[in-house]
Amino acid sequence: MARTRWTGRSSYRNELLSEHVLAGLREPIRESPVLEASLKALVGSVKAQKLEGLVAKRRDSRYEPGNRSGAWQKMRVNQGQEFVVAGYTPRAKILGALVFGYYDAGKLLYADGARNGFTPASREQLFQRLRGLEVAERPFANRPESKNGRWGDGLMAGKMKECRWLAPAPVGPFEFVEWTPDGHLRHSRFMELRDGKKPAKWFARIDVSASRSTPGSSLHRRSTS
């Protein structure tokens, strides 16, 4: 069935799936019904139910292992907020990642290191811009963590040695999927730096786990295989 492009009666395909595939499914795999609604309505429903996103596909498409044809789309609903960019890690003569955090009780705490959201040109431009702001003192109140965390997001001693710290620290918005239990982020993505904005103490953690429908949330698409 995976090698067949279905252009005929969809009910026949559904009958085959129900008989040979869906009947044997067990939790947590579930059959998803066809959702007859606009993209805006579907995204609103995803936010209301606190889900991560949607997977959409062309009706006549088939599963193509290892091939991102664009016929299937993974659409993730991200959260977003502004953070204080307190450092970066270099990679050769360009930027590797931005290291950023938020204030809690007046202390700057590490949130994550973002490696996504850059182009080759922006990596080079940011590297040239930030290297002139380097200082020796670490701005984060966090001590080195002993564990890297489930998502590899911990600020361990080895990672700290790679960091170049910044002052004054720039500010910018980042997108991410969610906060982790240890106060870090999953799948963060850099958006931009805000010129002239100072890292005031009110750049605190904004936890919207109770609702994803914040002004900073967005829909991020990518092909899936």
TACORQUI-V817489 format. One record per run of one state. SS is the DSSP state (H for helix, E for strand, C for the rest). FROM is the first residue (numbers start at 0). TO is the last residue. If there is no record, write none. Layout:
ss=SS from=FROM to=TO
ss=SS from=FROM to=TO
This chain:
ss=C from=0 to=8
ss=H from=9 to=19
ss=C from=20 to=20
ss=H from=21 to=23
ss=C from=24 to=37
ss=H from=38 to=47
ss=C from=48 to=51
ss=E from=52 to=56
ss=C from=57 to=70
ss=E from=71 to=90
ss=C from=91 to=92
ss=E from=93 to=103
ss=C from=104 to=105
ss=E from=106 to=113
ss=C from=114 to=114
ss=E from=115 to=115
ss=C from=116 to=118
ss=H from=119 to=132
ss=E from=133 to=134
ss=C from=135 to=143
ss=E from=144 to=144
ss=C from=145 to=154
ss=E from=155 to=155
ss=H from=156 to=161
ss=E from=162 to=175
ss=C from=176 to=176
ss=E from=177 to=178
ss=C from=179 to=183
ss=E from=184 to=185
ss=C from=186 to=187
ss=E from=188 to=189
ss=C from=190 to=202
ss=E from=203 to=203
ss=C from=204 to=216
ss=E from=217 to=222
ss=C from=223 to=224
